[in-house]
Amino acid sequence: MSHAYPLGKTARDALKNAQAAARTRYEAEELAENVAIASLETEWITPAEKDLAKILEQAETNPGHGFVQNYEDGAGNTVLAVTYWKLAKTPKKPKPKPRPIQDPDPNQEDHTDDLYFKSGRTKKSRRKRFVDPNQMDLFGAAKDD
């Protein structure tokens, strides 16, 4: 099963109030609709021992999968690494409307030939190539002796 991360402004918010989870940024942007996604964040939370069971239960009921990892610090306290899609504080900018493409005028003369075929495809040398008199002509006309 692949990881799916919940959406939220903070890690605790992502644990408590997550409505949906996304695997990719593209999916997260679709779920967030009018709110921009800032980034994929990992926050470290050191909960009190009395709140630990409640937080782990919230992680289990969350729509995300594999977004909480358990660790211990040097004193033996449980530390949780919560990965989530962080929502931006500012709303998403609307996408600009695409400009309409104008159809070409069907009565307009086509100049394609002028563009592509006005000059030759290769440069032709105007000088005649020097022929060495000592060179044997293999493909010339046969001479009668």
Disulfide bonds with the S-S distance in Angstrom:
none
